[in-house]
């Protein structure tokens, strides 16, 4: 798996994932919030998003702005 989730994207995923899981546990979103939150946390933790891979998207920062 090649990383395709950048630092800002990772942070937002983890924070939103935690919020969704908490909302799920507190009852306002239920199991759907827990599942979506867990997916966001895992994709943020591993810096890999299968959907990004399928769409050819990459938010990782590169050392060379030209991508070399």
Secondary structure, DSSP 8 states (H G I E B T S, - for coil): ------HHHHHHHHHHHHHHHHHHHTTSSHHHHHHHHHHHHHHHHHT--HHHHHHT------SSTT--
